[in-house]
Amino acid sequence: MIRTAILSTWHVHTKDYTRQAMENANIELKVVWDDNVDKGKSFAADWDLPFESDLDTVLAREDIDAVIVDTPTNQHPEVLVKAAEAGKHIFTEKVLAITSKDAGKIAKAVEKAGVKFVISFPHRTMPHNLYAKQVVEQGVLGNISLVRIRNAHNGASAGWLPEHFYDPETCGGGAMIDLGAHGMYLPLWLLGRPESVQASFTYITGRKVEDNAVAVMKFPGGAMAINETGFVSQDSPFSLEVYGDKGCLFVLGPDRNVRLKLEGKDWETVTDLPDTLPSAMEQWVAAIQDGTPVKFDMDAALALTDVMEAAYVSHEKGKTVTL
């Protein structure tokens, strides 16, 4: 049994991860910590869990093996490093950190401690994206020239995102660093490390962080990836497009139907897709218990932070940033 603490209730996905942990027969939730005492106590009561207001006390407990980290992003360096130094296995929400410098500190602490680490990259477990990875790796589409990903919702325009998600200090940004993270790590997975990033943000609802954003990544060999995201798009389904010199792949619509078009052939609707991979939390449990390698590790987490930081520098300075 993996005895686990919930560290912070700040993130909008905290309830989801708490539910996943409670439904996993190999995890026993022991305690909730939050630096917002009132919020933490309320959350702990809702889930019938004990609350502890002191982080060091939680991390010093011998009956805690692991932590699920849902803190504000700017707290990741302190909390994740402390957790690693205390010998606790770590599950964390993306992104790893706001800056590459802080991400590097976390990585060193995790490596030194030898604890198991998983970051939540859910789109890398999904059958349609696994199929895209498969056709790219097998050269089915030929030489890839362009990847386009759109992942957006109406959290700001419809008013359902919590106000603390618009705080540039704690979040490190808005739509791009949050929802846009998925559209960042997918091209890195498909195409490798980009050479440069150029980004542009707008502020439609007038908040301090961007709610409408695009980033363009250029890769060795000439391929590009376009990452579109936002908090102001009504009924915007996830979409993925991959273009090569021998064909193209579309993942479109609310059902994420997969369409393939190869040179000289008709459009094909692909239904024979790879199986869904275990969730990030299931992979974390397997890594702790059996040493099973995770599909998205610290290297993937570091790469995401590098590109994300470059996107924000690009927007702020109005220029392309070379990696």
C-alpha angles and dihedrals in degrees: 000000000000107000106212142188127208107226108204133341094224100109122082089231095055092101091050093052092044090053092048090050093049091049092050111092090209097057127075114190110217109172147354123227126190132161086219096074098191093048093044094049091049093050092047091050092050090056096038092243132136118256128220122188097196117076095197090054090054094048092047093057114112091207091064115085101167146012136220106212119210099153126135108286093247089060094056096092094054098038098041093045091049091048092050093047088052089055096248122148111239135225112177141178117240138294104053093212142335094249134036089232092060092042089055091054090053092048092051092050093049093047093048093049094045092221123151114259132194129173119200110253099155097170089065090065096053122106097229092052092043088054091051089052090050096052092045093050093045093050093238091144094040119225109001116233103169142016119188123189127182120189116161143138140182099252094131100035093045093041101233100117112092114256092240088069088072096059108111093199098055098032100037090224141339136261096354099053092042115034093009091063089083091055089050101050095043096062090045088054092047101040109016129235116348123229095220145001131213120185140180127191135188133195107219097164093044098244126143093255130054119270098181120045147163130189126188120202124195120207134198110278094033104283118141134199126205118204113194120184143150151153095232105065119111116215094350111163123205112267134187127187125184120186127192137163091261101042149319140251127213129193105187146158135024091299092048093231114194117227124184128194120185128185111281094005136098124253112282128203106219115216101157097085131162117270118266110266121233112278120261090259093050089050089050092053092049091049092052096044103034106013090245111169115247121232094230115037140168092292089058090047092051092048091053092052091049093054095040093052089049090053092056093046089050093053094045094049098034094232144098113273119215118217 
